[in-house]
Amino acid sequence: MRRGPRSTHADHVTRDFYRRLVGDGTDTSPHALHHTVRELRRRKPDRPHIWAAYVHAGT
C-alpha cells in the first residue's frame, strides 16, 4: 500500500510555473509556462507524453 501523497509531473509543472510567475515579477504567464515546460523537456526529452500537452492559449 502506498503512503502519503504522490508527486506527479503536473504537480511539479504547477509549482514551477507559479514560482516563475510570482518570483521576481519579470515572467509573464506565456514565458513562465515556456520556461517551465522547456526545463521538463530537458529532463525528459524521450517522454513527450509528459510535456507536450502544456500549451498556453490566450494573451
N, C-alpha and C positions, 0 to 999 in steps of 0.2 A: 504494500500500500504506500502510495506517495504521500509525503507530509509537506505542509506549507504551500504557499503559492508558487506557481510555476512561472518563471520569467520567459516571455516569448520575444521574438524579434519585433513584433508590434509594440510591445512594452518599451523596448529599447529605442525604437524609432520615435515613439511619442515623447519619451523623456528627452532624447537628444534634440528633437525638433523644438520643444518648448524651451529647453536650456539655451539654444541658439537664438530663439526669438526674443526672449526676455533678458538674456545675458547682458550684453553691453548696449543693446538697443540699435545696433547697426544693421542687423539682418531683417529683411522683410520676409513675409511668410514664404514666397516662392524661393527665395535664396536659402532660407533656413531648411526647407524641405530638400532642396537640391543638394546642399552640403551633407545633410543627414543621410540621404539615400546614396550619395556618392561614397561616403565612408562605409556604409553597409555593403555596397557593391565591391569596394576594395577588399573588404574582409571575406566576402563570399562570392567571388566572381563566377564560380561554376554553379551557382544556385539562383538563377534569375527568378524562379518562382517565389523567392523571398523578397526581392527588392523591386521587381519590375512593375508591380501593381500600384506603387505610390506615385500619384500624379497630382499636381496642383492645377486646379481649374478655377479660374476667376482672375480678378485683378489685384 
